[in-house]
Amino acid sequence: MLIKGFQATTLVDYPGEIAAIVFVAGCDFRCPYCYNKSLVLNSPDLIELDEDKIIEKLAKRKKLLDGVVISGGEPVLQKDLPQFIEKIKELGLKVKLDTNGTNPDMIQELVDKNLIDFIAMDIKAPLNKYNEIARVKVNLEAIKKSVELIMQGKVDYEFRTTVLPDLLTRQDFLEIGKWLKGARKYCLQQFKAMPDMIDASYAHKRTYTLEELKEIKESLSEFFKEIEIRS
């Protein structure tokens, strides 16, 4: 595992749980608003962390934690992800996976082996705009397969989209709603300007107001069992 970040405690990244976060380096997308540029590009300025030492830290804190979030970068690109998660599960901790869904085979393996307890998949856009938002040529069949797999509901899950007027219109959200119709939970994540974004020009982009987000949420109410605004 190419681990280049660790956060000992988070109260917000794993819904309803106290967790630690493990950050892996490398991602196959280049979303302009992403605020983990150093992780996405696997910056040499980030020190690689020893996997065994991470497990040791988790073992020492397991009585204080409910679970571990594996984020990035993009975790499903790590071939030894199942083996790493097995070590976490041996500690009696739950595992939440953050993913962009580009490797459905890895997700399938993790589900089949009961290695994950929660999946949060980023939905970048309606399918016809994925390449534009991700700024790479996306395997849309892989994205669709991941969505279908997750929506089978064998593992608790949520879908989430970063909302930014320059990239996604209200019609785009309706298209996402139609695509994901019937999903348990969908989150509208307010864009926040951060210092380490892929495209620094996005620090000056207009965001949707809370009132606008509430209107978008209302327009999507027929498609999802639960919708949350995260600001």
BALOBA-1460 file (C-alpha; in Angstrom, 3 decimals):
// residues 231
<rec num="1" residu="m" x="0.000" y="0.000" z="0.000"/>
<rec num="2" residu="l" x="1.295" y="3.415" z="-0.959"/>
<rec num="3" residu="i" x="0.261" y="5.298" z="2.176"/>
<rec num="4" residu="k" x="1.144" y="8.979" z="2.407"/>
<rec num="5" residu="g" x="-1.183" y="10.285" z="5.062"/>
<rec num="6" residu="f" x="-2.746" y="9.300" z="8.373"/>
<rec num="7" residu="q" x="-5.233" y="11.067" z="10.628"/>
<rec num="8" residu="a" x="-5.635" y="9.548" z="14.080"/>
<rec num="9" residu="t" x="-9.230" y="10.686" z="14.667"/>
<rec num="10" residu="t" x="-12.180" y="11.962" z="12.677"/>
<rec num="11" residu="l" x="-15.754" y="12.439" z="13.842"/>
<rec num="12" residu="v" x="-17.174" y="13.384" z="10.431"/>
<rec num="13" residu="d" x="-15.699" y="11.145" z="7.731"/>
<rec num="14" residu="y" x="-17.406" y="7.903" z="8.782"/>
<rec num="15" residu="p" x="-21.108" y="8.569" z="9.456"/>
<rec num="16" residu="g" x="-21.987" y="7.764" z="13.041"/>
<rec num="17" residu="e" x="-18.553" y="6.382" z="13.895"/>
<rec num="18" residu="i" x="-15.286" y="7.544" z="15.457"/>
<rec num="19" residu="a" x="-12.585" y="6.693" z="12.959"/>
<rec num="20" residu="a" x="-9.022" y="7.110" z="11.804"/>
<rec num="21" residu="i" x="-8.199" y="7.916" z="8.174"/>
<rec num="22" residu="v" x="-5.557" y="6.298" z="5.993"/>
<rec num="23" residu="f" x="-4.705" y="8.264" z="2.842"/>
<rec num="24" residu="v" x="-3.224" y="6.475" z="-0.163"/>
<rec num="25" residu="a" x="-1.402" y="8.268" z="-2.963"/>
<rec num="26" residu="g" x="-2.244" y="8.248" z="-6.653"/>
<rec num="27" residu="c" x="-5.507" y="8.791" z="-8.525"/>
<rec num="28" residu="d" x="-6.697" y="8.205" z="-12.074"/>
<rec num="29" residu="f" x="-8.842" y="11.371" z="-12.128"/>
<rec num="30" residu="r" x="-7.794" y="15.025" z="-12.281"/>
<rec num="31" residu="c" x="-10.925" y="16.775" z="-11.029"/>
<rec num="32" residu="p" x="-10.076" y="20.501" z="-10.958"/>
<rec num="33" residu="y" x="-11.662" y="21.156" z="-7.545"/>
<rec num="34" residu="c" x="-9.900" y="18.265" z="-5.797"/>
<rec num="35" residu="y" x="-8.090" y="19.583" z="-2.720"/>
<rec num="36" residu="n" x="-5.738" y="16.612" z="-2.315"/>
<rec num="37" residu="k" x="-3.432" y="17.538" z="-5.176"/>
<rec num="38" residu="s" x="-0.306" y="16.228" z="-3.453"/>
<rec num="39" residu="l" x="-1.931" y="12.853" z="-2.871"/>
<rec num="40" residu="v" x="-3.492" y="12.655" z="-6.334"/>
<rec num="41" residu="l" x="-0.158" y="13.381" z="-8.039"/>
<rec num="42" residu="n" x="1.798" y="11.309" z="-5.510"/>
<rec num="43" residu="s" x="4.051" y="14.233" z="-4.649"/>
<rec num="44" residu="p" x="7.596" y="13.273" z="-3.640"/>
<rec num="45" residu="d" x="7.261" y="15.893" z="-0.896"/>
<rec num="46" residu="l" x="4.926" y="13.530" z="0.954"/>
<rec num="47" residu="i" x="6.684" y="10.922" z="3.055"/>
<rec num="48" residu="e" x="5.634" y="7.335" z="2.478"/>
<rec num="49" residu="l" x="4.340" y="5.790" z="5.693"/>
<rec num="50" residu="d" x="5.162" y="2.255" z="6.737"/>
<rec num="51" residu="e" x="2.087" y="0.037" z="6.532"/>
<rec num="52" residu="d" x="3.012" y="-2.062" z="9.559"/>
<rec num="53" residu="k" x="3.496" y="1.046" z="11.686"/>
<rec num="54" residu="i" x="0.046" y="2.267" z="10.661"/>
<rec num="55" residu="i" x="-1.414" y="-1.047" z="11.811"/>
<rec num="56" residu="e" x="0.501" y="-0.695" z="15.086"/>
<rec num="57" residu="k" x="-0.979" y="2.770" z="15.631"/>
<rec num="58" residu="l" x="-4.464" y="1.458" z="14.953"/>
<rec num="59" residu="a" x="-3.917" y="-1.446" z="17.330"/>
<rec num="60" residu="k" x="-2.948" y="0.951" z="20.119"/>
<rec num="61" residu="r" x="-6.051" y="3.074" z="19.486"/>
<rec num="62" residu="k" x="-8.585" y="0.338" z="18.701"/>
<rec num="63" residu="k" x="-10.461" y="0.820" z="21.984"/>
<rec num="64" residu="l" x="-10.954" y="4.495" z="21.072"/>
<rec num="65" residu="l" x="-12.048" y="3.861" z="17.501"/>
<rec num="66" residu="d" x="-15.033" y="2.306" z="15.771"/>
<rec num="67" residu="g" x="-13.470" y="2.119" z="12.345"/>
<rec num="68" residu="v" x="-10.996" y="3.240" z="9.705"/>
<rec num="69" residu="v" x="-11.635" y="5.293" z="6.566"/>
<rec num="70" residu="i" x="-9.458" y="4.449" z="3.581"/>
<rec num="71" residu="s" x="-9.328" y="7.450" z="1.291"/>
<rec num="72" residu="g" x="-6.945" y="9.120" z="-1.121"/>
<rec num="73" residu="g" x="-6.029" y="9.543" z="-3.797"/>
<rec num="74" residu="e" x="-7.890" y="6.500" z="-5.023"/>
<rec num="75" residu="p" x="-7.704" y="3.381" z="-2.846"/>
<rec num="76" residu="v" x="-9.062" y="0.882" z="-5.402"/>
<rec num="77" residu="l" x="-5.925" y="1.366" z="-7.507"/>
<rec num="78" residu="q" x="-3.883" y="-0.296" z="-4.750"/>
<rec num="79" residu="k" x="-3.516" y="-3.990" z="-5.620"/>
<rec num="80" residu="d" x="-2.795" y="-5.009" z="-2.037"/>
<rec num="81" residu="l" x="-5.800" y="-3.155" z="-0.618"/>
<rec num="82" residu="p" x="-7.608" y="-6.384" z="0.418"/>
<rec num="83" residu="q" x="-4.588" y="-7.614" z="2.365"/>
<rec num="84" residu="f" x="-4.250" y="-4.281" z="4.147"/>
<rec num="85" residu="i" x="-7.925" y="-4.249" z="5.088"/>
<rec num="86" residu="e" x="-7.678" y="-7.791" z="6.400"/>
<rec num="87" residu="k" x="-5.118" y="-6.528" z="8.940"/>
<rec num="88" residu="i" x="-7.523" y="-3.786" z="10.027"/>
<rec num="89" residu="k" x="-10.443" y="-6.195" z="10.341"/>
<rec num="90" residu="e" x="-8.309" y="-8.450" z="12.553"/>
<rec num="91" residu="l" x="-8.267" y="-5.553" z="15.029"/>
<rec num="92" residu="g" x="-12.056" y="-5.649" z="15.187"/>
<rec num="93" residu="l" x="-12.480" y="-2.296" z="13.420"/>
<rec num="94" residu="k" x="-15.008" y="-1.386" z="10.742"/>
<rec num="95" residu="v" x="-13.782" y="-0.148" z="7.356"/>
<rec num="96" residu="k" x="-15.218" y="2.608" z="5.170"/>
<rec num="97" residu="l" x="-13.955" y="2.940" z="1.603"/>
<rec num="98" residu="d" x="-13.934" y="6.234" z="-0.298"/>
<rec num="99" residu="t" x="-13.766" y="5.604" z="-4.052"/>
<rec num="100" residu="n" x="-14.416" y="7.063" z="-7.481"/>
<rec num="101" residu="g" x="-15.644" y="3.678" z="-8.712"/>
<rec num="102" residu="t" x="-13.147" y="3.131" z="-11.522"/>
<rec num="103" residu="n" x="-12.232" y="-0.394" z="-10.381"/>
<rec num="104" residu="p" x="-15.471" y="-2.342" z="-9.856"/>
<rec num="105" residu="d" x="-13.581" y="-5.643" z="-9.745"/>
<rec num="106" residu="m" x="-11.738" y="-4.494" z="-6.627"/>
<rec num="107" residu="i" x="-14.986" y="-3.309" z="-5.047"/>
<rec num="108" residu="q" x="-16.571" y="-6.678" z="-5.855"/>
<rec num="109" residu="e" x="-13.679" y="-8.520" z="-4.207"/>
<rec num="110" residu="l" x="-13.901" y="-6.402" z="-1.063"/>
<rec num="111" residu="v" x="-17.650" y="-6.945" z="-0.835"/>
<rec num="112" residu="d" x="-17.432" y="-10.683" z="-1.484"/>
<rec num="113" residu="k" x="-14.786" y="-11.095" z="1.224"/>
<rec num="114" residu="n" x="-16.789" y="-9.001" z="3.735"/>
<rec num="115" residu="l" x="-13.865" y="-6.604" z="4.088"/>
<rec num="116" residu="i" x="-15.770" y="-3.323" z="3.999"/>
<rec num="117" residu="d" x="-18.686" y="-2.036" z="6.040"/>
<rec num="118" residu="f" x="-19.430" y="1.216" z="4.199"/>
<rec num="119" residu="i" x="-18.735" y="2.559" z="0.701"/>
<rec num="120" residu="a" x="-18.826" y="6.237" z="-0.263"/>
<rec num="121" residu="m" x="-18.645" y="6.636" z="-4.043"/>
<rec num="122" residu="d" x="-18.070" y="10.003" z="-5.630"/>
<rec num="123" residu="i" x="-20.401" y="10.706" z="-8.529"/>
<rec num="124" residu="k" x="-18.619" y="13.358" z="-10.547"/>
<rec num="125" residu="a" x="-21.375" y="14.224" z="-13.019"/>
<rec num="126" residu="p" x="-24.052" y="12.717" z="-15.228"/>
<rec num="127" residu="l" x="-22.378" y="10.136" z="-17.455"/>
<rec num="128" residu="n" x="-22.237" y="12.411" z="-20.507"/>
<rec num="129" residu="k" x="-20.068" y="14.930" z="-18.594"/>
<rec num="130" residu="y" x="-17.744" y="12.551" z="-16.741"/>
<rec num="131" residu="n" x="-14.743" y="13.116" z="-18.996"/>
<rec num="132" residu="e" x="-15.194" y="16.863" z="-18.732"/>
<rec num="133" residu="i" x="-15.235" y="16.873" z="-14.932"/>
<rec num="134" residu="a" x="-12.616" y="14.166" z="-14.341"/>
<rec num="135" residu="r" x="-10.372" y="15.687" z="-17.038"/>
<rec num="136" residu="v" x="-9.394" y="12.243" z="-18.263"/>
<rec num="137" residu="k" x="-11.002" y="9.671" z="-20.553"/>
<rec num="138" residu="v" x="-13.183" y="7.690" z="-18.156"/>
<rec num="139" residu="n" x="-14.247" y="4.079" z="-18.553"/>
<rec num="140" residu="l" x="-17.952" y="4.761" z="-18.141"/>
<rec num="141" residu="e" x="-18.830" y="1.067" z="-18.141"/>
<rec num="142" residu="a" x="-16.661" y="0.643" z="-15.044"/>
<rec num="143" residu="i" x="-18.425" y="3.558" z="-13.344"/>
<rec num="144" residu="k" x="-21.849" y="2.122" z="-14.160"/>
<rec num="145" residu="k" x="-20.813" y="-1.325" z="-12.968"/>
<rec num="146" residu="s" x="-19.611" y="0.079" z="-9.638"/>
<rec num="147" residu="v" x="-22.887" y="1.945" z="-9.146"/>
<rec num="148" residu="e" x="-24.910" y="-1.194" z="-9.894"/>
<rec num="149" residu="l" x="-22.778" y="-3.257" z="-7.528"/>
<rec num="150" residu="i" x="-23.053" y="-0.740" z="-4.687"/>
<rec num="151" residu="m" x="-26.800" y="-0.329" z="-5.150"/>
<rec num="152" residu="q" x="-27.284" y="-4.044" z="-4.541"/>
<rec num="153" residu="g" x="-27.022" y="-2.967" z="-0.908"/>
<rec num="154" residu="k" x="-24.829" y="-5.758" z="0.413"/>
<rec num="155" residu="v" x="-22.784" y="-3.028" z="2.137"/>
<rec num="156" residu="d" x="-24.071" y="0.247" z="3.584"/>
<rec num="157" residu="y" x="-23.330" y="3.100" z="1.176"/>
<rec num="158" residu="e" x="-23.784" y="6.638" z="-0.022"/>
<rec num="159" residu="f" x="-23.218" y="8.456" z="-3.285"/>
<rec num="160" residu="r" x="-21.953" y="12.033" z="-3.174"/>
<rec num="161" residu="t" x="-21.318" y="14.864" z="-5.601"/>
<rec num="162" residu="t" x="-19.319" y="18.053" z="-5.174"/>
<rec num="163" residu="v" x="-21.561" y="20.907" z="-6.328"/>
<rec num="164" residu="l" x="-20.186" y="23.830" z="-8.283"/>
<rec num="165" residu="p" x="-22.222" y="26.027" z="-10.670"/>
<rec num="166" residu="d" x="-19.417" y="26.285" z="-13.240"/>
<rec num="167" residu="l" x="-19.412" y="22.502" z="-13.654"/>
<rec num="168" residu="l" x="-22.871" y="21.170" z="-12.864"/>
<rec num="169" residu="t" x="-26.234" y="22.714" z="-13.691"/>
<rec num="170" residu="r" x="-29.539" y="21.911" z="-12.041"/>
<rec num="171" residu="q" x="-30.414" y="19.811" z="-15.092"/>
<rec num="172" residu="d" x="-27.204" y="17.835" z="-14.546"/>
<rec num="173" residu="f" x="-28.373" y="16.962" z="-11.040"/>
<rec num="174" residu="l" x="-31.702" y="15.762" z="-12.401"/>
<rec num="175" residu="e" x="-29.813" y="13.496" z="-14.799"/>
<rec num="176" residu="i" x="-27.789" y="12.123" z="-11.875"/>
<rec num="177" residu="g" x="-31.029" y="11.560" z="-9.975"/>
<rec num="178" residu="k" x="-32.548" y="9.579" z="-12.839"/>
<rec num="179" residu="w" x="-29.363" y="7.497" z="-13.128"/>
<rec num="180" residu="l" x="-29.143" y="6.693" z="-9.404"/>
<rec num="181" residu="k" x="-32.884" y="6.427" z="-8.792"/>
<rec num="182" residu="g" x="-33.674" y="4.284" z="-5.771"/>
<rec num="183" residu="a" x="-30.309" y="4.741" z="-4.058"/>
<rec num="184" residu="r" x="-30.352" y="4.824" z="-0.259"/>
<rec num="185" residu="k" x="-28.461" y="8.035" z="0.228"/>
<rec num="186" residu="y" x="-27.152" y="10.906" z="-1.873"/>
<rec num="187" residu="c" x="-25.039" y="13.771" z="-0.561"/>
<rec num="188" residu="l" x="-24.640" y="17.223" z="-2.065"/>
<rec num="189" residu="q" x="-21.189" y="18.369" z="-0.997"/>
<rec num="190" residu="q" x="-20.623" y="22.112" z="-1.033"/>
<rec num="191" residu="f" x="-17.445" y="23.073" z="-2.862"/>
<rec num="192" residu="k" x="-14.799" y="24.646" z="-0.653"/>
<rec num="193" residu="a" x="-11.766" y="26.489" z="-1.930"/>
<rec num="194" residu="m" x="-8.587" y="24.963" z="-0.512"/>
<rec num="195" residu="p" x="-4.871" y="25.735" z="-0.961"/>
<rec num="196" residu="d" x="-3.869" y="22.398" z="-2.558"/>
<rec num="197" residu="m" x="-6.379" y="22.109" z="-5.408"/>
<rec num="198" residu="i" x="-5.593" y="20.537" z="-8.783"/>
<rec num="199" residu="d" x="-6.630" y="23.765" z="-10.513"/>
<rec num="200" residu="a" x="-5.771" y="26.791" z="-8.366"/>
<rec num="201" residu="s" x="-8.139" y="29.007" z="-10.383"/>
<rec num="202" residu="y" x="-11.048" y="27.260" z="-8.678"/>
<rec num="203" residu="a" x="-10.281" y="29.171" z="-5.494"/>
<rec num="204" residu="h" x="-12.289" y="32.019" z="-6.994"/>
<rec num="205" residu="k" x="-15.281" y="30.090" z="-8.333"/>
<rec num="206" residu="r" x="-18.802" y="30.956" z="-7.217"/>
<rec num="207" residu="t" x="-20.507" y="28.358" z="-5.074"/>
<rec num="208" residu="y" x="-24.170" y="27.489" z="-4.822"/>
<rec num="209" residu="t" x="-25.871" y="29.243" z="-1.937"/>
<rec num="210" residu="l" x="-27.476" y="27.183" z="0.804"/>
<rec num="211" residu="e" x="-30.873" y="28.186" z="-0.518"/>
<rec num="212" residu="e" x="-29.932" y="26.976" z="-4.002"/>
<rec num="213" residu="l" x="-28.682" y="23.688" z="-2.556"/>
<rec num="214" residu="k" x="-31.990" y="23.240" z="-0.730"/>
<rec num="215" residu="e" x="-33.814" y="23.790" z="-4.025"/>
<rec num="216" residu="i" x="-31.620" y="21.192" z="-5.755"/>
<rec num="217" residu="k" x="-32.239" y="18.800" z="-2.874"/>
<rec num="218" residu="e" x="-35.987" y="19.270" z="-3.199"/>
<rec num="219" residu="s" x="-35.834" y="18.644" z="-6.961"/>
<rec num="220" residu="l" x="-34.120" y="15.302" z="-6.287"/>
<rec num="221" residu="s" x="-36.440" y="14.099" z="-3.511"/>
<rec num="222" residu="e" x="-38.298" y="11.651" z="-5.768"/>
<rec num="223" residu="f" x="-35.094" y="9.783" z="-6.666"/>
<rec num="224" residu="f" x="-33.454" y="9.044" z="-3.299"/>
<rec num="225" residu="k" x="-34.508" y="7.656" z="0.051"/>
<rec num="226" residu="e" x="-32.301" y="10.189" z="1.823"/>
<rec num="227" residu="i" x="-30.533" y="13.358" z="0.655"/>
<rec num="228" residu="e" x="-28.038" y="15.293" z="2.734"/>
<rec num="229" residu="i" x="-26.441" y="18.685" z="2.189"/>
<rec num="230" residu="r" x="-22.872" y="18.880" z="3.453"/>
<rec num="231" residu="s" x="-21.503" y="22.388" z="3.699"/>
